[in-house]
Amino acid sequence: MAESKGNKTIDHEEIRRWVESHDGRPSRVRGTGNGNDPGILRIDFPGGVGEETLEHISWEEWFEKFDQNRLAFLYQEQKASGSPSTFFKLVHRD
């Protein structure tokens, strides 16, 4: 089934609002990064795949890495069926 068109943003408040409205939390992949580098960024949604490999971090840490790597947040509000979606992808800014 086709999915609806996604939204792309670098706005921290928009990202945070969308993630928290879906009960997500800023995370990193456990065992990546070191020191002040959180490593590979992810969002942890309840019951999500790979939940055991994620470690929650602060929004401050998450957004610092997000901006340093010039990332954008691509997300989907709802599936083609109309049900809520938790699809997102971190992509390079244009």
Secondary structure as the mmCIF struct_conf table of DSSP 4:
data_model
#
loop_
_struct_conf.conf_type_id
_struct_conf.id
_struct_conf.beg_label_comp_id
_struct_conf.beg_label_asym_id
_struct_conf.beg_label_seq_id
_struct_conf.end_label_comp_id
_struct_conf.end_label_asym_id
_struct_conf.end_label_seq_id
HELX_LH_PP_P HELX_LH_PP_P1 ALA A 2 ALA A 2
STRN STRN1 GLU A 3 GLU A 3
HELX_LH_PP_P HELX_LH_PP_P2 SER A 4 GLY A 6
STRN STRN2 ASN A 7 THR A 9
HELX_RH_AL_P HELX_RH_AL_P1 HIS A 12 SER A 21
TURN_TY1_P TURN_TY1_P1 HIS A 22 ASP A 23
STRN STRN3 ARG A 25 VAL A 29
TURN_TY1_P TURN_TY1_P2 ARG A 30 GLY A 31
STRN STRN4 ASN A 34 ASN A 34
TURN_TY1_P TURN_TY1_P3 GLY A 35 ASN A 36
STRN STRN5 ASP A 37 ASP A 37
BEND BEND1 ILE A 40 ILE A 40
STRN STRN6 LEU A 41 ASP A 44
TURN_TY1_P TURN_TY1_P4 PRO A 46 GLY A 47
TURN_TY1_P TURN_TY1_P5 VAL A 49 GLY A 50
HELX_RH_3T_P HELX_RH_3T_P1 GLU A 51 THR A 53
STRN STRN7 LEU A 54 HIS A 56
HELX_RH_AL_P HELX_RH_AL_P2 TRP A 59 GLN A 68
TURN_TY1_P TURN_TY1_P6 ASN A 69 ARG A 70
STRN STRN8 LEU A 71 TYR A 75
BEND BEND2 GLU A 77 GLU A 77
STRN STRN9 GLN A 78 LYS A 79
TURN_TY1_P TURN_TY1_P7 ALA A 80 SER A 81
BEND BEND3 GLY A 82 SER A 83
STRN STRN10 PRO A 84 PRO A 84
STRN STRN11 PHE A 88 HIS A 92
#
